[in-house]
Amino acid sequence: MRESAFLIAMCVLALSAGNSQAAGNAANGAVLFNRCAICHGNTKAAGDRIGPDLFGVVGRKAGTYPGFPYSSAMQNAGFTWTAEKLDAYLAAPQSVVPGNKMTFSGISSPGQRVDLIAYLETLK
C-alpha cells in the first residue's frame, strides 16, 4: 500500500515538473533575450535592427514584420510562429527555414529555448 502511494506521488511530481518545464520561465527568458537583443528589438515599434522586432512574434506569420527586408526563404516559409515552431527554429534556424538570413546557429538547451519562448509570449 505504501509503495503504491509512493509511486503515485512520484508520478504526480514527475508530471508537475514536466508541466512547469513546458510552461517555461519568462524571467529567465528575459535574461536569455539579451543574446537576441544584439539583433532584435522587443518593444512595440522598436524598429528593425539586423533582425526584425520580435514584439508580437508569437502568433505572427513568418516573414511578415512590416518593412523588414526578409530573405525570400523566410517570406515563403508559410507558417505562423507558434511555441512549437519557435522551439524548432531556435534549436536550428537553417533546418527550419533553409536559406534564411539569420546567421545564429541555435540554442542547444531545450530548457533555455522554453524559457525564451515563454518570454517572447509576454511581448504583446
BAKOL-219073 format. One record per residue: residue number from 1; z, y, x of N, C-alpha, C in turn; residue in one letter. Coordinates in steps of 0.02 Angstrom, whole numbers, plus 50000, padded with zeros to 5 digits. Example, Ala and Ser with C-alpha at 12.3 -4.5 7.8 and 13.67 -1.06 7.14 Angstrom:
<tornus>
> 1  50390  49716  50660  50390  49775  50615  50390  49835  50660  a $
> 2  50354  49888  50642  50357  49947  50684  50394  50002  50645  s $
</tornus>
This chain:
<tornus>
> 1  50000  49940  50041  50000  50000  50000  50000  50063  50043  m $
> 2  50044  50063  50094  50047  50121  50138  49982  50130  50176  r $
> 3  49952  50072  50197  49889  50076  50233  49834  50107  50189  e $
> 4  49833  50090  50126  49783  50118  50080  49793  50193  50072  s $
> 5  49855  50213  50063  49869  50285  50056  49849  50322  50120  a $
> 6  49863  50291  50177  49845  50322  50240  49769  50329  50246  f $
> 7  49733  50276  50230  49660  50278  50234  49631  50330  50186  l $
> 8  49658  50335  50127  49634  50385  50079  49647  50455  50107  i $
> 9  49707  50466  50134  49723  50531  50163  49676  50548  50221  a $
> 10  49661  50499  50262  49616  50512  50319  49545  50529  50294  m $
> 11  49522  50494  50242  49456  50509  50214  49454  50580  50186  c $
> 12  49507  50599  50151  49510  50667  50123  49509  50719  50179  v $
> 13  49546  50707  50232  49546  50753  50289  49478  50757  50322  l $
> 14  49446  50700  50329  49379  50699  50360  49329  50737  50318  a $
> 15  49331  50727  50253  49286  50762  50208  49300  50836  50208  l $
> 16  49363  50855  50210  49381  50926  50212  49357  50958  50276  s $
> 17  49364  50924  50331  49340  50951  50395  49265  50960  50393  a $
> 18  49229  50912  50365  49157  50918  50359  49137  50976  50316  g $
> 19  49171  50988  50261  49155  51043  50217  49168  51110  50250  n $
> 20  49222  51116  50287  49236  51180  50320  49185  51192  50375  s $
> 21  49162  51139  50409  49111  51147  50460  49046  51169  50428  q $
> 22  49030  51139  50370  48967  51156  50336  48968  51228  50314  a $
> 23  49026  51254  50295  49030  51322  50271  49024  51372  50328  a $
> 24  49045  51354  50387  49040  51398  50444  49094  51452  50444  g $
> 25  49100  51484  50500  49149  51537  50509  49111  51601  50524  n $
> 26  49106  51645  50475  49067  51707  50483  49095  51752  50537  a $
> 27  49161  51752  50547  49191  51794  50600  49167  51770  50669  a $
> 28  49166  51704  50679  49140  51677  50742  49065  51693  50747  n $
> 29  49030  51688  50691  48959  51703  50691  48944  51775  50709  g $
> 30  48988  51821  50688  48978  51892  50706  48982  51902  50781  a $
> 31  49026  51865  50814  49031  51869  50887  48968  51839  50918  v $
> 32  48947  51782  50892  48886  51750  50917  48825  51794  50908  l $
> 33  48825  51834  50855  48767  51878  50842  48755  51927  50899  f $
> 34  48806  51940  50940  48796  51986  50996  48738  51964  51040  n $
> 35  48726  51898  51045  48669  51873  51082  48604  51895  51049  r $
> 36  48604  51895  50983  48544  51912  50944  48531  51987  50943  c $
> 37  48586  52026  50948  48582  52099  50941  48541  52132  50996  a $
> 38  48527  52096  51049  48484  52122  51101  48415  52136  51072  i $
> 39  48394  52092  51026  48326  52097  50997  48325  52113  50923  c $
> 40  48380  52101  50886  48380  52108  50814  48436  52154  50789  h $
> 41  48420  52194  50738  48471  52233  50704  48504  52191  50650  g $
> 42  48561  52215  50625  48598  52179  50573  48624  52224  50518  n $
> 43  48594  52283  50512  48614  52328  50458  48552  52348  50418  t $
> 44  48563  52366  50356  48508  52384  50312  48468  52442  50344  k $
> 45  48404  52432  50349  48358  52483  50376  48374  52502  50448  a $
> 46  48400  52453  50487  48414  52467  50558  48350  52479  50596  a $
> 47  48296  52455  50569  48232  52463  50604  48219  52405  50651  g $
> 48  48159  52404  50674  48139  52349  50718  48161  52362  50790  d $
> 49  48172  52308  50823  48183  52308  50896  48128  52262  50922  r $
> 50  48143  52222  50970  48095  52172  50993  48081  52123  50936  i $
> 51  48132  52110  50896  48126  52067  50837  48142  52106  50774  g $
> 52  48128  52077  50717  48141  52112  50654  48216  52118  50638  p $
> 53  48233  52165  50595  48301  52172  50570  48320  52109  50532  d $
> 54  48378  52082  50544  48399  52021  50510  48444  52033  50450  l $
> 55  48453  52096  50432  48491  52111  50371  48451  52082  50312  f $
> 56  48483  52040  50273  48450  52009  50215  48401  51953  50232  g $
> 57  48406  51926  50292  48359  51874  50312  48366  51810  50269  v $
> 58  48427  51792  50251  48437  51732  50210  48408  51746  50141  v $
> 59  48359  51705  50122  48325  51714  50058  48260  51752  50063  g $
> 60  48244  51778  50122  48182  51815  50132  48127  51768  50154  r $
> 61  48067  51780  50131  48009  51740  50153  47997  51755  50227  k $
> 62  47985  51703  50266  47972  51711  50338  47912  51756  50349  a $
> 63  47918  51799  50400  47862  51841  50420  47847  51899  50374  g $
> 64  47897  51922  50336  47883  51975  50287  47925  52038  50293  t $
> 65  47966  52045  50346  48005  52107  50351  47955  52165  50358  y $
> 66  47960  52215  50314  47911  52269  50312  47901  52305  50379  p $
> 67  47840  52309  50400  47822  52347  50459  47828  52311  50526  g $
> 68  47858  52251  50526  47865  52216  50590  47800  52179  50606  f $
> 69  47776  52184  50669  47714  52151  50688  47723  52077  50707  p $
> 70  47731  52036  50656  47741  51964  50667  47680  51931  50697  y $
> 71  47691  51875  50730  47636  51833  50752  47603  51803  50690  s $
> 72  47541  51783  50697  47507  51752  50641  47542  51687  50622  s $
> 73  47572  51653  50671  47608  51591  50657  47666  51604  50609  a $
> 74  47704  51658  50621  47760  51674  50577  47736  51700  50509  m $
> 75  47683  51740  50510  47655  51766  50447  47631  51709  50402  q $
> 76  47608  51656  50432  47581  51599  50394  47630  51541  50388  n $
> 77  47694  51552  50406  47743  51497  50405  47752  51468  50335  a $
> 78  47749  51510  50283  47751  51485  50215  47817  51459  50190  g $
> 79  47872  51481  50218  47937  51459  50192  47984  51518  50186  f $
> 80  48039  51507  50152  48092  51556  50144  48150  51536  50189  t $
> 81  48183  51585  50218  48240  51572  50262  48300  51549  50221  w $
> 82  48313  51485  50223  48372  51456  50193  48419  51438  50251  t $
> 83  48480  51419  50235  48527  51397  50287  48497  51338  50326  a $
> 84  48466  51292  50291  48438  51233  50324  48380  51252  50370  e $
> 85  48337  51296  50347  48280  51317  50388  48304  51357  50448  k $
> 86  48353  51401  50437  48381  51439  50493  48413  51393  50544  l $
> 87  48448  51342  50522  48479  51295  50568  48427  51262  50612  d $
> 88  48373  51238  50581  48320  51206  50620  48288  51256  50668  a $
> 89  48274  51316  50644  48242  51368  50685  48286  51389  50744  y $
> 90  48350  51400  50729  48396  51420  50782  48405  51366  50835  l $
> 91  48396  51303  50815  48401  51248  50863  48340  51246  50908  a $
> 92  48281  51258  50880  48218  51252  50919  48164  51294  50886  a $
> 93  48163  51359  50898  48116  51404  50863  48042  51382  50868  p $
> 94  48021  51361  50926  47950  51343  50934  47932  51277  50899  q $
> 95  47982  51235  50886  47969  51173  50849  47959  51187  50775  s $
> 96  47994  51237  50748  47990  51253  50677  47928  51295  50662  v $
> 97  47915  51345  50705  47857  51388  50697  47820  51391  50764  v $
> 98  47779  51340  50779  47742  51341  50842  47699  51404  50847  p $
> 99  47703  51437  50904  47663  51497  50915  47696  51562  50894  g $
> 100  47759  51558  50871  47793  51621  50854  47809  51658  50919  n $
> 101  47823  51724  50913  47833  51766  50972  47903  51763  51001  k $
> 102  47951  51733  50966  48019  51733  50991  48025  51687  51051  m $
> 103  48046  51715  51108  48050  51676  51170  48117  51641  51178  t $
> 104  48163  51653  51133  48229  51622  51135  48222  51546  51129  f $
> 105  48255  51509  51172  48246  51436  51173  48288  51399  51121  s $
> 106  48339  51431  51093  48378  51399  51040  48452  51393  51057  g $
> 107  48489  51372  51007  48562  51362  51013  48574  51287  51004  i $
> 108  48598  51254  51055  48607  51181  51051  48668  51160  51010  s $
> 109  48718  51202  51006  48780  51185  50971  48773  51191  50895  s $
> 110  48778  51135  50859  48774  51139  50786  48828  51184  50756  p $
> 111  48888  51183  50784  48942  51224  50759  48928  51298  50767  g $
> 112  48899  51318  50823  48881  51388  50833  48826  51409  50785  q $
> 113  48778  51364  50773  48724  51381  50725  48753  51390  50655  r $
> 114  48798  51347  50635  48828  51352  50569  48867  51417  50562  v $
> 115  48904  51435  50614  48942  51498  50612  48895  51558  50610  d $
> 116  48842  51557  50649  48795  51613  50650  48761  51620  50582  l $
> 117  48743  51565  50552  48712  51566  50485  48761  51592  50433  i $
> 118  48824  51573  50438  48875  51599  50392  48879  51675  50398  a $
> 119  48873  51701  50459  48873  51773  50469  48810  51804  50439  y $
> 120  48752  51775  50452  48690  51802  50425  48691  51804  50349  l $
> 121  48725  51755  50319  48730  51754  50246  48771  51812  50219  e $
> 122  48812  51844  50260  48852  51902  50238  48812  51966  50240  t $
> 123  48754  51966  50272  48714  52027  50281  48671  52039  50220  l $
> 124  48701  52068  50169  48666  52080  50106  48675  52151  50084  k $
</tornus>
